[in-house]
Amino acid sequence: MASNGGASASDVCSGVRWTNNFTGLSDGCGATGAATVTFTATDPVANATSTTATFTIIDTIAPTIDTEASDLTVACDGQGNTAALAAWLASNGGASASDVCSGVRWSNDYSGLSDGCGATGAATVTFTATDSCGNATSTTATFTIVDTIAPTIDTEASDLTVACDGQGNTAALAAWLASNGGASASDVCSGVRWTNNFTGLSDGCGATGAATVTFTATDSCGNATSTTATFTIIDTIAPNFVEPLPTDEFICGQITPPATLTATDNCGSAVVTFTETVDSVSQINTKIYTRVWTATDECQNITVHQQKITVSEIIRIELARTICEGDQYELGDNSYGLTGVYNETFTSSIGCDSIVTLNLTVNPVKRTNIDAVWSR
C-alpha cells in the first residue's frame, strides 16, 4: 500500500499526491484473501490519474505433521476390539498436525480389518491432515489385534477305569478319547481344536493295560493348553470252570480218580491246579478225601472248587457168645440156637456193609433122675 503497488507518476506543473481505495481483503480459505486496489495520483489543481493492481494472499504449504501416527497392538477380545479401534481412529492414531494458515481437518482411509486367525486382524491406516485450502499431508500406522492367550481348560480330563472285556475295550476307549477324557475348554478369540497323544495301551496282565493321555486344546492362532488323564483296563473277574464240577460223595471201598478240570477267563487265559489231602483220623473206619481245584487267570484272580469224598471201610466184628440149650441168640433178623459160626451183613444208610461173625456156643441142659416115694 505504502508503495502504491509499486506505481510512480509525474506532473509537468507540480508534484503529485497518491491515494487508494483499499477497504479490506476478501475472505479466502484460511487466512488467505485478495484486494484489487486503485491507486490515484492527484496534482495540486485536482488533476488525477489512476492505476489498478491486486494484492493476493495464497496458501500452498501443506500442514506439518508434528506427531506421527503410532501403531497399536491390542489383545483379542473376540468381538473385534471395536472400542479400542474406534478410539484409535478417533485420535488419528495419536497423530497431531499444524498449519501456518489455518486449522487442519483429519480424515483416514480405514475400510476394515484383515481376516486373521480367529477374531484377530490388522488394518494399515493413512491419516490425512488437510488445511482449509486443501493442502494435505499424511501419516500412516497399523492397528493390530493379536491372540497370544492360550485356551482355558474349563473342565479337566478325568481318569477312567473299565472292567476288561478281553478285546481291548475298544469302544470305551474310543468314546473316552473322542470326549477328550471329559475335558472342555474355551477361548476368548476363537473356537478350540482338540488333539491327543494316545499311541496305545501299556501291556498289562491278560488283556489289561493303561494309557496316560495328554489332551491339548489349540485355538485358531496356535496357542495351546493341555490336560492329562489315564484310561485303565483292570481285571477283577475270576475265571470259570468249563466242565461240570464234582460233587461231594459218600462211598464204600475204592475211591474214584479225580476229575480233570479246565477253566476259561474273560480277560485272558487260566490254568487249573489240583491238590488232594486225606484225613484218616477224624472218623473211625473212615477216610475223608478233600480235593481242591484252583483256577488262576493271568491277573491272579482265582476260582476254587472243593470236593469232599467220605470213604467208609467194611467193618468186621467178631462176637463170641454162649447160650443155654433151648435159648435163641438173635443177630439182625435171624435167631440162632445151635452151636456154630454165623455171618450176618449189615448195610449202613450210605450203603456200606458191616460183617458180624458170631461164634455161638450152646451149652446143653443137665438132666438128673430122682427116685421118689409118694405116701399119703
C-alpha positions in Angstrom: 0.0 0.0 0.0 2.7 2.4 1.0 4.5 1.8 -2.3 1.3 2.4 -4.2 1.6 -1.1 -5.5 4.9 -0.1 -7.0 3.4 2.6 -9.2 5.0 6.0 -9.9 3.7 9.2 -11.5 4.9 12.7 -12.6 3.3 16.1 -13.5 4.8 18.9 -15.7 3.4 21.6 -13.4 3.8 20.3 -9.9 4.2 17.2 -7.7 1.5 14.5 -7.2 -0.3 13.0 -4.2 -1.2 9.3 -4.1 -4.4 7.9 -2.7 -6.1 4.4 -2.9 -9.5 2.8 -2.4 -8.4 -0.2 -0.3 -11.1 -1.2 2.1 -10.0 -4.8 3.1 -9.2 -8.2 1.9 -11.7 -10.6 0.5 -12.4 -13.7 2.7 -10.4 -16.6 1.2 -9.6 -20.1 2.6 -7.9 -19.9 5.9 -6.2 -16.6 6.3 -6.0 -16.0 2.6 -7.7 -13.3 0.6 -7.3 -10.7 -2.0 -7.9 -6.9 -2.7 -8.0 -5.1 -6.1 -6.8 -1.6 -5.3 -7.0 1.6 -7.4 -4.1 3.9 -6.8 -4.8 7.5 -7.8 -2.1 10.2 -8.4 -3.5 13.8 -8.0 -1.8 17.2 -8.7 -2.4 20.4 -6.7 -5.2 21.5 -9.1 -7.1 18.2 -8.7 -6.0 16.7 -12.0 -5.9 13.0 -11.3 -4.9 9.7 -13.0 -5.2 6.1 -11.7 -3.6 2.6 -11.9 -5.0 -0.6 -10.5 -3.4 -3.8 -9.1 -4.4 -6.7 -6.9 -2.9 -7.9 -3.6 -3.4 -11.7 -3.1 -2.6 -13.9 -0.1 -2.3 -17.6 -1.1 -1.6 -20.9 0.8 0.3 -23.6 -1.0 2.0 -25.1 2.0 0.7 -28.4 3.4 0.2 -28.9 7.2 3.1 -30.0 9.2 2.9 -33.5 11.0 4.0 -32.6 14.4 3.5 -36.2 15.8 3.4 -39.2 13.5 0.6 -41.7 13.9 1.6 -44.7 16.1 1.0 -48.4 15.6 -1.3 -50.0 18.2 -1.4 -53.7 19.1 -4.2 -55.0 21.3 -5.1 -58.4 22.8 -8.0 -60.0 21.1 -11.4 -59.7 22.9 -13.3 -61.9 20.5 -15.6 -59.1 19.4 -13.3 -57.2 17.0 -11.9 -54.9 19.7 -14.4 -52.3 18.4 -14.0 -49.8 21.3 -10.2 -49.7 21.1 -10.3 -49.5 17.3 -12.8 -46.6 17.4 -10.7 -44.7 19.9 -7.5 -45.2 17.9 -9.2 -44.0 14.7 -10.8 -41.0 16.5 -7.4 -40.0 17.9 -5.9 -40.2 14.3 -3.6 -42.9 15.6 -2.2 -40.4 18.1 -1.0 -38.1 15.3 -1.0 -34.3 15.5 -0.6 -31.6 12.8 -0.5 -27.8 12.5 -0.8 -25.3 9.6 0.5 -21.7 9.4 -2.6 -20.5 7.5 -5.5 -22.4 9.1 -6.6 -25.3 11.2 -6.5 -28.8 9.9 -9.1 -31.4 9.3 -8.3 -35.1 9.7 -9.6 -38.0 7.6 -8.5 -41.6 7.2 -8.8 -44.4 4.7 -9.9 -47.2 7.1 -12.1 -49.8 5.4 -11.9 -52.7 7.7 -9.6 -55.3 9.4 -7.9 -58.0 7.5 -9.1 -61.6 8.3 -6.6 -63.1 10.7 -6.7 -66.2 12.8 -9.8 -66.4 15.0 -11.1 -62.8 15.6 -7.7 -61.2 15.0 -6.8 -59.0 12.1 -5.0 -55.7 11.2 -5.5 -52.5 9.3 -2.8 -50.1 8.0 -4.5 -46.7 8.0 -3.4 -43.5 6.4 -4.4 -40.4 8.4 -4.5 -37.2 6.3 -4.4 -33.7 7.7 -5.9 -31.2 5.3 -5.8 -27.4 5.7 -8.6 -25.0 4.7 -7.1 -24.5 1.3 -6.9 -28.2 0.5 -3.3 -28.7 1.1 -2.7 -32.1 2.7 -0.1 -34.3 4.3 -0.4 -37.8 5.7 1.0 -40.2 8.3 0.4 -44.0 8.4 0.1 -46.5 11.2 -1.2 -50.0 11.8 -3.9 -51.2 14.2 -3.3 -54.9 15.0 -5.4 -57.4 17.0 -3.3 -60.3 18.3 -4.1 -63.5 20.2 -1.3 -64.7 22.5 -3.6 -66.2 25.2 -4.0 -70.0 25.3 -7.4 -71.5 25.7 -8.8 -72.0 29.2 -9.4 -75.6 30.5 -12.9 -75.3 31.9 -13.1 -78.9 32.9 -10.0 -81.1 33.4 -9.8 -84.5 31.8 -10.8 -87.4 34.1 -9.3 -90.8 34.6 -11.5 -93.7 33.6 -11.2 -97.3 34.8 -13.1 -100.1 33.0 -13.5 -103.8 33.5 -11.6 -105.9 31.0 -13.7 -107.3 28.1 -10.8 -109.3 26.6 -10.9 -107.3 23.4 -9.0 -104.2 24.4 -12.3 -102.3 25.5 -12.0 -100.5 22.1 -15.5 -99.0 22.3 -15.0 -97.5 25.7 -11.5 -96.3 24.8 -12.7 -94.7 21.6 -15.5 -92.9 23.4 -13.2 -91.6 26.1 -10.7 -90.3 23.5 -13.5 -88.8 21.4 -14.8 -86.9 24.5 -11.3 -85.7 25.3 -11.5 -87.6 28.6 -14.5 -85.4 29.5 -12.4 -82.2 29.3 -13.8 -78.9 28.0 -12.1 -75.7 27.0 -12.9 -72.2 25.8 -11.0 -69.3 24.1 -11.8 -65.6 24.0 -10.7 -65.2 20.4 -11.8 -68.4 18.6 -13.0 -71.9 19.0 -10.7 -74.7 20.0 -9.5 -77.9 18.3 -8.7 -80.9 20.4 -5.8 -83.4 19.8 -4.2 -86.1 22.0 -1.0 -88.1 22.1 -2.5 -91.5 22.5 -0.3 -94.2 20.9 -1.6 -97.4 22.6 -2.2 -99.2 25.9 0.6 -100.5 28.1 0.9 -104.3 28.2 -0.7 -105.4 31.5 -1.7 -108.8 32.7 -4.0 -110.6 30.3 -5.8 -108.1 28.1 -5.4 -105.3 30.6 -3.4 -102.2 30.2 -3.3 -98.4 30.7 -2.6 -95.2 28.8 -1.9 -91.8 30.2 -3.1 -89.3 27.6 -2.4 -85.6 27.2 -5.4 -83.8 25.6 -4.4 -80.5 24.0 -6.8 -77.7 23.2 -5.5 -75.4 20.5 -7.1 -72.1 19.3 -7.1 -70.8 15.8 -3.9 -68.8 16.4 -1.9 -71.8 17.6 -2.0 -71.1 21.3 -2.4 -74.3 23.2 -3.1 -75.7 26.7 -3.3 -79.3 27.9 -4.9 -81.6 30.5 -3.9 -85.2 31.3 -5.8 -88.3 32.4 -5.4 -92.0 32.4 -7.5 -94.8 30.8 -7.1 -98.1 32.7 -8.4 -101.6 31.9 -8.5 -103.8 35.0 -9.4 -107.5 35.6 -11.2 -108.3 38.8 -13.3 -111.1 37.5 -12.3 -114.7 38.4 -12.1 -117.5 35.8 -14.9 -120.0 35.3 -14.5 -123.8 35.2 -15.6 -125.4 31.9 -16.6 -129.0 32.9 -19.3 -130.0 35.4 -18.0 -129.7 38.9 -17.6 -132.9 41.0 -20.0 -133.0 44.0 -19.3 -134.4 47.5 -19.6 -138.2 47.7 -20.1 -140.9 50.4 -18.8 -144.2 49.2 -17.5 -147.5 50.3 -14.3 -149.2 49.3 -12.4 -148.0 46.2 -12.2 -144.2 45.5 -12.6 -142.9 42.0 -9.7 -140.9 40.2 -10.0 -137.1 40.4 -11.8 -135.3 37.5 -9.7 -133.2 35.1 -11.0 -129.6 35.1 -10.1 -126.7 32.8 -11.1 -123.0 33.0 -11.7 -120.0 30.8 -11.3 -116.3 31.6 -12.9 -113.2 30.1 -9.6 -111.3 30.1 -7.0 -113.9 29.0 -6.1 -117.5 29.8 -6.4 -119.5 33.0 -4.6 -122.5 34.5 -6.0 -125.1 36.9 -4.0 -126.7 39.7 -5.1 -129.7 41.8 -4.4 -130.8 45.3 -5.7 -133.7 47.4 -5.5 -134.3 51.2 -6.6 -137.4 53.2 -7.9 -137.3 56.7 -7.8 -140.8 58.4 -8.2 -139.5 61.9 -11.4 -137.5 62.3 -13.7 -140.5 61.9 -13.2 -144.1 62.9 -13.0 -146.5 59.9 -13.4 -143.6 57.6 -11.1 -141.6 55.2 -12.1 -138.2 54.1 -10.5 -137.1 50.8 -10.5 -133.3 50.2 -9.9 -132.4 46.6 -9.3 -128.8 45.6 -9.1 -127.4 42.0 -7.8 -123.8 41.8 -8.3 -121.9 38.5 -6.0 -118.8 38.3 -6.1 -116.2 35.5 -3.2 -114.0 34.3 -4.2 -111.3 36.7 -4.1 -113.7 39.7 -7.9 -113.8 40.1 -8.8 -117.3 41.4 -11.8 -119.6 41.5 -11.7 -122.5 43.9 -13.8 -125.7 43.8 -13.6 -128.3 46.6 -14.9 -131.8 46.7 -15.1 -134.0 49.8 -15.3 -137.8 49.4 -16.1 -139.8 52.6 -15.0 -143.4 52.2 -16.2 -145.9 54.8 -14.3 -149.1 55.1 -16.0 -152.6 55.6 -16.3 -153.1 59.3 -15.7 -156.7 60.5 -16.9 -157.6 64.0 -16.4 -161.0 65.7 -18.7 -161.9 68.5 -18.3 -164.9 70.9 -21.5 -165.8 72.7 -22.6 -168.7 74.9 -26.3 -169.6 75.4 -28.1 -172.4 77.1 -29.8 -175.2 75.2 -33.2 -174.1 74.3 -32.4 -170.4 74.1 -32.0 -168.3 71.0 -29.5 -165.7 70.1 -30.8 -163.0 67.8 -28.5 -161.3 65.3 -30.1 -159.0 62.9 -33.2 -160.6 61.5 -32.1 -164.1 62.4 -32.2 -166.2 65.6 -29.7 -168.9 66.3 -30.0 -171.8 68.8 -27.3 -174.2 67.7 -23.6 -174.1 68.3 -21.8 -172.8 65.2 -20.3 -169.8 63.4 -22.7 -167.4 61.7 -22.1 -164.4 59.5 -24.5 -161.5 59.3 -24.2 -158.5 56.9 -25.5 -155.1 58.0 -25.8 -152.2 55.4 -25.5 -148.6 56.6 -27.6 -145.7 55.3 -24.8 -144.8 52.8 -24.7 -148.4 51.5 -21.5 -149.6 53.3 -21.5 -153.1 54.8 -20.5 -154.2 58.3 -20.0 -158.0 58.7 -20.6 -159.5 62.1 -19.2 -163.0 62.7 -21.0 -164.9 65.6 -19.2 -167.8 67.2 -22.1 -169.3 69.2 -21.7 -172.0 71.8 -24.8 -173.7 73.1 -24.4 -175.4 76.5 -26.7 -178.5 76.9 -29.1 -178.6 79.9 -28.1 -181.1 82.6 -30.8 -183.6 83.5 -30.9 -185.5 86.9 -33.1 -188.6 87.6 -34.6 -188.6 91.1 -36.3 -191.7 92.7 -39.1 -190.7 95.0 -41.7 -192.5 97.2 -45.0 -190.9 97.5 -47.1 -191.5 100.6 -50.4 -190.2 101.9 
